[in-house]
Amino acid sequence: MKFPSRVLSLRNASFLASKRSFNPPCPEEKLSCKSKAFLLNCNQMFQFHAYPSRFLAFERVTNNIQKLNYLSSSGFAQSRAVSRPYGASVETRVNDKNFEGVYVQRGMNVKPLVVERIDKDENIVRGEVDDLSKSEDANNMKNVGEKGKSGVSFERGIEKEAWNLLRDSVVTYCGSPVGTVAANDPGDNQPLNYDQVFIRDFVPSALAFLLRGEGDIVRNFLLHTLQLQSWEKTVDCYSPGQGLMPASFKVRNVPLEDNKLEEVLDPDFGESAIGRVAPVDSGLWWIILLRAYVKITGDYAFQERVDVQTAIKLILNLCLTDGFDMFPSLLVTDGSCMIDRRMGIHGHPLEIQALFYAALRCSREMLTVNEGSKNLVRAINNRLSALSFHIREYYWVDIKKINEIYRYKTEEYSMDATNKFNIYPEQIPSWLIDWIPEEGGYLIGNLQPANMDFRFFSLGNFWSVISSLGTPKQNEAILNLIEAKWNDIVGHMPLKICYPAIENEEWRIITGSDPKNTPWSYHNGGSWPTLLWQFTLACIKMGRLELAKKAVAMAEKRLSNDHWPEYYDTRNGKFIGKQSRLYQTWTIAGFLTSRMMVENPEMASLLCWEEDYELLEICVCALTKSGRKKCSRGAAKSQILV
C-alpha cells in the first residue's frame, strides 16, 4: 500500500528539515518504560482497541503513564527546534506592523486599558493572581481525582458501560494514548473516516478523562496535533496558512524492510474531506482544550512551552490576518465546522464566532506577555471588544427586536442608519413570530448584508453563554427560550443541532438536495446527544442546574438501549438517525462529561468565563485618529452593561 509523501517514516524524520518532511517522533525514543505490557514496540502491528479490559485495565495504564515523567518541557522543546523551522520566525511575524492591521491600524497603537493592566506591574500583580488561581485549580483537581478513584461517582450502571466503551475507543501511537476514534461500531464494515481521531470530536472525551483525573492522554493529544500543525497541506497545488490544525489524523502502519511495520501519523487537513473544506474550528477547539487541560490539571508550565506558545500564535495569525471584511466576525465557507456539509451557513455563522471568541479569551489568558507578543495581545483585546459588541448588537433577537426589524426602513445611506445591514422585513419567517416566547431570545445563526438567518443553532448559543459572548441578560434569555420551547429543541433526545429544519424548495436550493440532510435529519434539524455536555455547562454557569439534570436524565433513558447513536431523526428526535453510526464516541463522552459536571458543578467554573467589563471600555472608534463623531457602540452601551 502506497501512502502520500507527507506520511513519513520516523527513522527518516530526524534528518529532514523542511516542514513537508516532518513526522512526530515516538515517545518511546525519549522514555524508559517500567511496564513492558504497556509500552508497545513501534514496529508492531497497530491495534485500535488498545484499552479493552481484556488487554489492559485502564486504571493501570494511566498509572503507568504518570510514572513515566512523560516528555519533560526542556527536552521536548529542544527536540522540536529543528523540526519546526517556522518557530523562530513567528515572533518576528507577530511583532510585525502588519499584524496590527486588525483593529490596530490608524492610531490603534495607543495601548488599550487591558493591555496596560497586563504590562504594568506584571511580575507582582499578575504573579500573585496567577499563583492564587493555580492553587485553587490544583485543589479542585485533587478533589476530582480523589472522587474518581473512589469509584462512587463513576461506576454506576450506564456509566460503567460508557467508560468501558470510551476506553475501547482509545487510539495509541507508539504505545501512548493519543486520542479516541470517532466511532467504534463493531458491525460497521465501512467506517470511512470514523476510525480517525478528530480534534472536534475528541474534546468531550478529553474533558471526561480530565474530570476523572486522567490527563496524560489529553497532554499527548495536544502535543501530537501541535506537531502536525507544521505539515504541508495542499489541494490542487495550493496551500493554506501554517497555523491550520488538521480536522483529524489516523495512525497507520507503514511497511519497512524485513517485513517490519512502523507507525506513522497521517493527518487530514480537509484535502480528503467531502467538499474539500478546511476545518476552521479545529484550531479554535485546540486552544479551548489546551486551556481546559491547564485549568483542570494545574499544569501551567505546559502552556508556557515554546512550541505551545508558537502554536497558539500561528492559529491566531490565521484568524487575525488582514482581509477585505468590514466586520470583526470570521468569514468562512459552508461546511467548515461541526456542520460540515452544505447547510447555508457560509458567511459569518454563529458557531464559528462563539468558538472564535472563546479561543481569543483562552489565548489572552495563556499567552506569555513580552516584547514579541505585545502587539498580538493588543490585537486580541481589540478583536474581543469589537466582536462582542457586533454579536450582542446585531445577532440578538427577541420579540422586541423582531418587532423593530419588522418596522425597518430600507436603502438607508448614512452613518446614522438604523438598518445597517439593509435587512428587508419580509425576511422574517412566518414560524418565528408565533414561536419566540415573550421572556426569551437567542442569537441568530448568521448575518450578512441583506441576509439574516433566523434559525436557532444550539452550539453557537451554548458557547455564547459559556464564553460570555452574550450579555448576562441575553444568556439568561437563551436558557429561558430553551425551557419554554423544550419540546422543539430537546424533544425526546437532547438536543437539536438547529431549529427549524429547512424543507421543500428551500431544502433543495440551500442543500443542493443533499440526501443526508433531509428535513429533521442529521445537520438539518437532527438531534445530537453530544451537544448535551455543552448545554450542561451553559446551564451550570447560569445557575440552572435543574435544566441540565432534566436533559441528562432524558438522554440516560435511551442512549444505552439505542447503542449510543451519533444522532436522532424526526421533529422530536424519536428515531435513531437513518445513517447514524452506533457507538459514537462523542455521544458516549458527552454523556459522561455531563454526568460528572452535574455531580460536581463546581468544576464547571474552570471551563467557563464571566463577563469582562474592561473589554467593554475598549472602543476601537475612540482610539482612531480619524475622530469619528458618532459611534454606534456609545448608543448601545447601556444595553451591553446589563
N, C-alpha and C positions, 0 to 999 in steps of 0.2 A: 504494500500500500504506500503510495507516494503522498507526502504531506507538503503543504505550502512551504515556500522558502523561509517564511518567518517562524516556522516551528523548528527550532534548532536543538541540536544535541547539547547536553550540559557540558560534555567534555570539550566542546569547541567554543563554548561561551567565554572562557577565561581569556582568550587572546583576541577576541573580536571587539573592536572599539566603536563601531558605528551603531547608531540606535536601531538599525534594522537587524543587527546581529546580536540582540540581547535576549537572554533567557535566564530566569531566576535560578540561581544555584540551589541545590537541595540543602535543606537544613542539616542533613546528615554529614555534610562536609565540615560543619562547624561544631558539631556536638558529639559528645560521647554518651551513648545511651546505656543506662543501667539495666534496662529490660529488653532483652533480645526479642521477647514476644511482641513488644510494641513497635519498635522502630524497624520497619521493613526495609529490605535491601532495595535500592532504587532500580535495580535491574530486574527485579521480579515482576511477574505479571500483575498489573494494576487491578484492584478489585474495588468496585464502588461501595459495596456493603462492608465497610471497614469497621463498623461499630456494632453489628448484631451481637446479642448476648451470647450466641454460640461461638463467636470469635473472641470477644474480649469484653469484659464488663466496662461500661462507660466510666464508672467512678474510678476504676483502677487506671484507665487510660489518662484521665485528666490529672490524677495524682502523679503519674509518671511524668507528664508534661511539665508539671510545676517543679519537679526535681531537676529538670534539665538545665535550668538557668538559661532559658531559650533566647538566643540572639541578643547578646549584650549590645547596648546602644553604641558604644565606641567601635567595637569590632564590626558590627553590621554596617554602620555608616561608612567606615573606611572601605569596606569591601565593595560598596556601591559607587565609589568615587569614579572609577573608570567606566563602569557600565552605564552610568547616567551622564553622558557627555554634556547635556544641556544644563546640568545642575549649577555649574559655575556661572553661567550667563544669565540665569533667571533673575538674579538680584539686579544686574545691570538693566535688564529689560523692564523690570518692575519700577526701578528708580528712574527710568527714562521719562522725559516730559510727555511722551505720547501716552503713557499710562494714565496720566492725569486727565485725559480727554473726556472721561465720563463724568460729567458734572463737576469738573475741576478746572476747565478752561475759563478764560476771560475773567481774571480776578479771583478765581477759586483757590489761589494759593494761600489765602487767608485761612488760618487754622480754625476749624470748627471747634465748638466748645468741648466736644467729646474727645477730640484728638489732644487738645491741651490738657485735659484731665489725665489722659494716659501718659503724656510726655512728662508732665510736671510731677516731681517727687515720685517718680516711678518706682524707685528702689524701696521707698519707705511705705507709701500708701498702698500701692498695688501689691507689694510683697506681703503686707500684713493681711490684706483681704484674701489674697490667694491662699496663704497658709491656713487661714481660718476655714475657707471653703474646702480646701483639700482635706483638712482634718475631719470636717463634717461628712464629706463624701466617703472617706475611709471608714468612718464609724458605720455609716449606712451599709456599706458593702460588707463589713464584718457581720452585721446583723442578718443580712440576706444570706450570706454564706452559711451561718450557723443554722438558720431556719431551713435552708436547702438540705444540709447534711442530716438534719433531724428526721427528714422524711415525712413530717407531719403534713406539710402543705402541698407536697408534690406527687405523692404516690397513691392517690385515691382513684380507683376505678378508671374512668375515661382518661384521666391524666396519666396514669401509668401506661396505658396503651399508647397515648400520644407521645410520651417520652421515648418509648421503645421504637416507635416509628421514626421519630426525629433522629434518634441515634443511628438507625439503619440507613438514613439518607446522607450521612456524613461522608464526604469525599476526602481521601488522603492524598498527599503529594510527598513522595519520598518518606513515608512513614508518619507524617504530621498531618493533623486535620486542617483543612483549608477552606471548608465551606460545606454546603448541603446542595444536593441536586434539586432541581425544580419540582420533579415528581418522581415517585418511586413505586409505580404501579406494576406489580409482577405480571399482570395479564396484558400489559401493553407491548405488542410486538414491534411497534413503530414509534419509538419515543421522540423522534425528530430532535429538537434541541432541549427537550425536557430533562435530558440526562446531563445537562450542563449546570454550572454554578452561576447564577445570575446575581449581580450586585443588588438590584432592586429586591429580588425575592429573598435574598439571604438576610436582610435587615431584621425581620421578625424572628428568624432563627437565632441571629446573633443576640438579640435582646433577651430571648428565652435563656440562652446559655449564660449571659451576663447576670441576669436576675437570679440565676441559680448559683452564682459564684464561680462559674467556669469560663474564664475569659481568654484562655490560650487559643482556642480555635478562632476567636474574633481577631486577636492580635495577628495570628498567622494570615488570616484572610486580608486584613488591611495591608500588611507588608507585601504580600504577593500581588495583589491588584495594583498597589502602588508601583511595583516594578513593571507591570505590564503597561502602565501608562506611557512608557518611553518607546513602545514598539511603533513601527511604521504602520500606518493604516491607509490603504489605497483602494479606491474604487474607480476603475477606468482611468488610471494614471493620475488621479487627483487625491491629495492627502489633506485631511483636516488638521487642526492645530495640535500641538504636542500634548496639551493638557487633557485631551479626551480620554475618559475612562471606558473600558470595554463594557459592553452590555453583559457579557458572560464569558466564561472560559471553561475549557474541558481538559482533563488530564488524559493524555494519550500515551500509548506505548509505541516507541519508535524502534524498529529492529536494528540491531548492531551486528557486528561480526561475531562469529562463533555462536550463532543462534541465541544471542542475548537481547534483552529489551531494556530500553531506557525511558523513563518517564519524562514528559515534557508538558508544559502548559500551552494550550492553543487558544488564544483569545479571539472573540468575535466583537469587532467594533461597529458592526452594522453592515459590513460588506457581505454577510451571509443572511441577513435578516430579510423578512418579507418586505418588499418595498425599498430595501437598502437605506433605511433611515438610521441616522446616528442616534445613539441613546443619550439625549441631552440630560436626562435626570440621573444617569449613573454617577457622575461626578458630584452632584448635589447630595445624593444618598450617601456616597462615600464620606463626605465631610460630616454629615449628620451622624453617621455611625461612629466616626472617629471621636466626636465629642461625647457620644453616649458611652463608648468604651472608657474614655479617660475619666468621665464623671463618676461612673459606677465603680470602676476598679481603683481609682485614685492614682493611676499610673501617669502622672503628669509629665514625667521625663520622656514618655513616648511621643507626646505631641511636640516636644522641643527638639527632636532629632532633625538633623539637616535634611534628610530625604523626605521626612513627613512634611516639614515646613515648605520644602520645594514643591511637593505635590499639591499642597493647598494653593500655593501661589500660581501654579500653572493652570489649575482649574479656574481660579478667579480671573486669570488673564484672558481666558476664553470668554468668560461671561461679561467682563467689564471692558471689552475692547470697543474701540470707536466704530460707529456704523452710521447708517442713514436714518435710523429710527428716531422719532421725536419723543418717544415715551420711555420711562425708566423700566418698563416691563420687558422681559426677554422675548424676542421674536423667534418662533420655532415653526417647523413644518408639522404636518399631520403625522401622528404615529410615533412621536419622539419621547413618549413617557409610558406609564402603565397602559394607557390606551394606545397600543402600538399598531393599530390598523386605521384605515381611513374612517374617521367619525366626525369630520367637520370641526376639529379643534385647532387647525392651523391658525397661526397668528400669535395671540398672547393668552394662551389657556391658563386658567386659574391654578391648576395643579402645578405647572412649572413655576409660576410666580410665587406661590406659597413655599415650595421647596427651595427656590432661589433665595427668598427672604430668610428662611431658616438657616440655609447654608452660609449666608452672609453674617448672620448673628453668631453662628458657630465659629466662623473664621475670625471674627473680631475678638472673640474670647481666646482663641488658641494661637494666633499669630504672635511671634516674638517681635516686639516693637524695638526697632533700631533705625539707624540712618537709611538702611536699604529698604525698609518696609514702611516708612512713614507715609510715603505717597500712596501706597496701597491701602493703608488703614484709613487715610483721608478719603480715598475713593469709595471705600466700603461704607463709611459713615454717610457720605453724601447720597449714595445709591439707596441705602436703607431709608433715609429720610424721604427721598423722592418717591420711592416705591410704596412705602406705607401710606403716604398721602394719596397717591394715584389709585391704589386699590380701595382704600376706605371711601374715597370720594366718588369714584366713577363706577366701581363694580358693585356697590351695595344697592340692594333693592328691598324695600318693604312696601306696605300698602300706601304709605305716604309718598315714597319715591316713585312708585308706579303711576300714581295719580299725577305727579309732577311731569313725568315723561309723557303721559297722555295729553298734556297741555303744551308740550314743547312747540315752539316756533322753529321753523327750519330755514336753511340757507342764511344763517347769520354770519356776517363778516365783520368782526371787531374783536378787540381784546377783551371786551366785556360780555361776550356771548355766553348765554346760559347753556345752550345746547352745543357744547364744544365739539362733539363728535358727529354732529348733524344726524342724529338718530330720528328716524321717522316714526311717529306714534303708531302707525299701522303695523310696526314690527311687534308690538306687544301681543303675545299669543293669547288666544281666547281661553285656554285652560288656566292661565296664570291668574287671571282676575278673580276667579272663584276659588282657586286653590290656596293662595297665600293667606295665612291666618293674620288676625289683627295684631297679635302680640309677637309675631315672629318675622324673620327676614333672613336673607342669605346673600352670599357673593355670587354673582352670575358667572357662567362658565368661560366667557370670552368677551373681549371688547376691541373693536377695530373701527375705523372710520365708517360711519353709516351702518354699523352692524353690532348688535348686542345679542349674544347667545344666552337666552334666559333659562337654559336648563340648569338644574341643580346637580353639581358634581361633588360627590361626597369627599373624596380625598383632598381636594383643594380647600373645601370649607373646614374639614377637620384640622388640616395643618395651619390654616389661618388662625384657628383658635389656639392650637398648641404653641405656635410661634409668636402669638400676639400681633399678627399682621392686621387683624381686625381690632377695633376698639373694644374695651370691656363690654360696652353696651351691645355692640354688634355680635360679639362672641356669645353672649347670653341669649340673644335673639335667635342665633343659629340653632342652639340646642332647644329653644322653645319651639321653633318650627319643626324640628325632627320629632319632638314629643307630640306636637299637635297632628302631624302627618305620619304617625308611626306606621300605619297600615301601608302607606305608599312607599316609604323609604326603608322600612325594616321588614314589614310583612311577616312571612313565615320563616325567613332566614336573613339575618343581618349581613351586609347592607347593600342597598342599590348603589351601583357604581355611578349611575346618573339617573335623573328623573326629569321628565318622562322619556320614554323611548320615541325615536323618530320612526314614522310609519308611512306606508303607501308611497306616493310620488316623492315626498321629501326623503324617504329612505333610499329610493332609487337614485336620486340626484346626489345626495350627500355621501352615501357609502359606495356608490357605484354598483348597487345590487349585491353587496357582499353577502354570500350565503351563510357566513358565520355570525355576522352582526345583524341577524334578522330581529324584528321588534321583540323586545323583552328577553333578549338572549345575549350572552357574552358581554361585550362592551356597550351594547345598545339597550341599557336598562336591565342587565343581568344583576343578580345578587352575588356578591363576593365575600365569603367569610373572612378573608384576610384583612378586610377593612375594619374588622372588629377591634383589633388592638389599637388602632388609631382613634377610633370612636371612644374606646375606653379611656385612653389618655386624655382626650379632649374633655370628657365628662368629669374625670377626676380633677383636672385643673380648674374647672369651673364650679366645683363643689356639687356636682350632680351624679354622685356615685350610684344612686338608685337606678338611673337610666342605664348605666353600664352593666350593673348586675342583671337587669331585666334582659338586656341583649345577650349577655353571656349565657344566661340560663336557657334562653331560647335556642341558641346555637348548640348547646350541650345536648339537647334532646335529640338532635338529628345527625350531627356530624359523624359520630362513630358508626351509627347504623347505616349511614349512606356511604361509608368508606372514604370520608374526608375529601369531598369533591372540590374541584377548582372553582366552580361557580354553579349557580342555580338559575333556572329559566322561569318564565311566566311573570305576569304582572306582580304577583305576591310572593314569588320565589318558592313555589310548591314543588317543582320538578327539578331533578338533577339535570344540569346542562346537557344538551344533546351531544356536544362534543367535549364535554368536561373530562379532564384527566382525573382519575381517582388517586388517593393517597398523595394529594398535592401538598408539598412541604410547607409552603407559607400559609396554607389553611391550618395545618397542624400547629405550626409555630405561633401563628396569630392567636389561636385559641389558648395555648399555654401561656403566652405573654399576657393576654387579657386576664386570665385567671390569677396569675401571680400579682398583677397590678391591683386587681380588685381586693386580693387578700392583704396586700402591702401597699396601700395607696400613697404612703409617704415616699415611696421610691419614684413615683411619677414626677415629683418636683425636680428630680435630676434630669428629666427628659423634656421639660417644658421651659418656656420663657415668660417672664412677666413683662408688663408694659414698660418700655424705656422712655421716660418722659423727656430725657435730654435730647433724644433723636428729634422730637417734635420742635425743638428750638433751632434746629439747623435748617435754615431756609436757603435753598440754592439761589433764588432770585435776590435775596437780600445781600448776598456776598458778591454778586457780579458788579463789574464796573459800569455796565450799561445803565444801571439805575432805573429799572422799570418802575413806573409809578404805581402800578397796581399788580397785586399778586393774588391769585385765587386761593392760595393757602391761608392768607390772613383772614379772608372772609369765612373760611371753613374751620378755623382753629377751635372755635367754641364747640363744634360738633365732634372734633377729634378728641378733645380732652374730656371725654365723658366716661 
